[in-house]
Amino acid sequence: MVGEKGEQLGVMPLGQALEMARRHDLDLVEVAPTAVPPVCRLLDYGKYRYEQAKKERELRKSQKVSLLREVRLRPKIDSHDFESKTRLVKKLLDEGDKVKVTVRFRGREITHPELGWRLLQRMTESLQGVAAIARQPVMEGRSMTVILSPGAAPKAKASEEIKEVKSAQDKNT
């Protein structure tokens, strides 16, 4: 038996432990049921549950939820529409979300999957510094998809450029 402030109260029968809990206006909670003898604790169960919920909320607050967002394209998309979709994908990636880019084929367009593949290649090339390919282009029924994740490529490029400048300065000195 463990007391309210964590002090050891010793081994006692269940009736005596319940009576002690009633006297202190607390609850008797079994903490370790598999231990021999089982370990119980005196505490205010409502307050305990509130504290646990509060800790859980704090943990959830600190976690970043990464969503999988989807952007759909068609094989016959115009260049301006493609550019606006590219800007949208870039914005979503900057927010930290993964993006699933889907090319939907309708009717006889399915006979030319290479058009969709080229479109997805163009999208990944235009987002080269911003995104990393999480999953290569895959044909799924009447659509072709690629999953892009936010990449750390710009930071790596910047650090490489800094190293090149430093090495050039060292050579000049």
N, C-alpha and C positions, 0 to 999 in steps of 0.2 A: 504494500500500500504506500502510495506517495501522496504527500500533502499538497495543499494549495500552492505553496511557495516552492515546491520541489524537495521538501525535506522528507526523509525516510520515516515512515510511521510503523514499519515492521509488518510481520505476517499476522493476519487476524482473520477470524471467520467472517463469512459474508454478512450475517446479521449484524455483527458489531460494526462492520464497515458502513453498512447502510444507515445504521443509527447515527454514526459519527457524521455522515453526509447530511442527514436531516438536521442535526444539531447546528451545523455550520451553514445551513441553508444553501447547500451545493449539490451537485450531481456526482454520482459514482460512475466513472467511465473506465471500461476495460481497455487498457492501452496495449498490452502484449498478451493476447489470449493463448499463444503457444508456449509461453514460458511456464516453468514449473517452480513454484505456484504462479498462477496468472497474475500479472501486474495490473493494478487498478489505480486510478488517480482521482482525487477530489478536485473538481473544478466546476465553473459555471458553464454548462454546455452551450447555452445560447451565445454567450460571449465568445467561447472557443470557436464556434461555427462562423460567427461574424468575423473574427480575426483571420480564419482560414480563407474565407471568401475575399477579404480585403487583400491578403497576400496574393491570391490567385489573380485578382484584377490588376494588381501592380505588375505581375509577371506578364500578363497578356498585353499590358500597355507598352512594355519595353520591347515586345517582339514585333518585327516587321512582317506584315502579312503580304506575301507575294502572290499576286493573282495571275491567272493565265487569261489574257485578253485576246480577242480574235479580230482580225481585220480580213475582210473578204475582197477578193479581186475577181475579175473576169478575164479570159484570155484576150479579148479584143478591147482592152482598156486603153483610153486615150492617154497621151503622154502627160498632159496637165493633171488629169485625174490620178495618174500613177504618182506624180510628184506630191500631190496633196495627201495621198495614202501613206507615202513614205514619211512625210512630216508628222502624220498622226502616229505612225509606228515609232518614230524617234521620240516623240513626246511621251508615249506610253513607256518606252524603255527608260527614259530619263526619270520617270516616276518610280522606277524599280520593279515594274511588272514584266513578266515574260509575255511574249506576243506570239500568237499562232497566226501565221499568214496563210490564208487558204485561197486557192484558185479554184473556182467552181466551174465545171463544164456542163453546158446544157446542150441537149440534142446531139448533133453530129460533131460538136466540138471535141468530144471525147476521143475521136479518131486521131487527134493531134496533141498528144500529151507533151510533146517537146515544146510547144508554145508555152504551156504552163510552167514547165521546168525552166525555160529561158527567163520567164517573168520573175520567178522566185530567185533565180541567180542574179538578175538585175537588182532586185530588192536587197539581197544580202550584200552585193557589191556597193550599193549606194549607202548602206548602213555599216560599212566595214569598221570604222573607228568607234562606233557606238555599241554595236551588238556582236555577240558571239553566237554561233549556230549551236543550239542545244540538241536539235534533232535534224538530220538531213532530210531533204525533200522526199516525201513518201506519197504514193498514190493510195487513197482510201476511197473506194467506190467511185463516185463521179467527181471527186475533188482531190487536189494535190496540196499537201501542207508541209510547212517547215516551221519549226519552233525556234524563236530567237530569244536569247536571254541577255540582260544588260551585261555588257562586257567591260573589262577594265583596260581595254586596249589604248584609250587616249593617254592614260597615266603612264603606261609602259612606253609609248612613243615619245612622250615628253621627257621621260627620264633618259631614254636613249639619245635624244637630241642634246640634252644637257651634257651627257658623257662625251658625245662627239665634239661639242664646243670646248669642253675642258681639255680633251686630248689634243685638239688643234692648238689651243693656247699653250699647252705644255711643250708641244713640238716647236712652237715659235720662240719659246724662251730659252 
